[in-house]
Amino acid sequence: MREIKTIIIHHSGNTDTVDSIRNLHININKWDDIGYHFIISKDGDLTKGRGLDIVGAHVKYFNKDSIGVCLLGNFDKENIKEKQLNALKNLTNNLMKEFGLTKENIKFHRDFPNVTKSCPGNNIDKDLILKFI
């Protein structure tokens, strides 16, 4: 198993299904698989993407030791639903326990220097998310 140091939270933006993400990542980007390790639907359903032992493709230059979690939705235009937030809480808590991480190891996509977008959206407050987890 690879060393995990960070859990990185994303949103899908205008891509609203796992199948559409799969199509974008595999057929258009020509990646081996979905770039994320987990995708959480608005109803809180969890879909596994890449295996945790496989390096993701979700933040250029920062994939080697991270886990990518994508929330379906565009949180520049909408607010996260309670079921989705609860699923994020459960997933991140389990991952933190499994890999010996703390809340300081949870990052948003927009936290990285090479990212120019708001991901996971301007309507998601990082402090609020971290208090909830």
PECOR-V446837 format. One record per run of one state. SS is the DSSP state (alpha for helix, beta for strand, coil for the rest). FROM is the first residue (numbers start at 1). TO is the last residue. If there is no record, write none. Layout:
((SS:FROM:TO) (SS:FROM:TO))
//
This chain:
((coil:1:5) (beta:6:11) (coil:12:17) (alpha:18:28) (coil:29:37) (beta:38:40) (coil:41:45) (beta:46:48) (coil:49:65) (beta:66:71) (coil:72:81) (alpha:82:99) (coil:100:102) (alpha:103:105) (beta:106:108) (alpha:109:111) (coil:112:125) (alpha:126:132) (coil:133:133))
//
